[in-house]
């Protein structure tokens, strides 16, 4: 689940889910609570745009990397 992956990243960068929700609210100029963000992550209804912003807040970027075609 995406929430577990994100929680690992949050630990790595020492940011709480509440702090992330607050930063996301500032970036998107709309209210975000820790509960709202947690629900979106748990239900996997978070948007690609939100994930890009979250990655940027945490100092990461999202990349699409081709799979190794040797598996065929």
C-alpha positions, -999 to 999 in steps of 0.1 A, spaced: 0 0 0 11 35 -8 6 46 28 32 22 41 58 34 15 51 70 24 54 64 61 89 49 55 99 80 36 85 103 63 106 85 88 137 89 66 132 127 63 119 131 99 86 147 90 52 137 105 21 131 85 6 162 102 35 183 90 32 169 55 -6 176 55 2 212 65 28 216 38 5 201 12 -23 225 23 0 255 18 12 243 -16 -24 236 -29 -39 265 -11 -67 244 3 -73 227 37 -57 194 43 -58 176 77 -37 147 87 -69 126 88 -79 136 53 -44 128 39 -43 95 58 -77 85 44 -67 94 8 -35 73 12 -53 44 29 -81 43 3 -55 50 -25 -75 79 -38 -47 104 -38 -41 121 -71 -9 120 -92 -5 158 -87 -8 154 -50 19 127 -50 42 148 -71 39 177 -46 44 153 -17 75 139 -33 88 175 -38 81 184 -2 100 154 10 129 161 -14 122 133 -38 110 130 -74 88 104 -91 102 88 -122 88 62 -145 115 37 -153 112 10 -180 110 -26 -168 137 -50 -178 125 -67 -209 147 -98 -203 118 -113 -183 99 -122 -215 
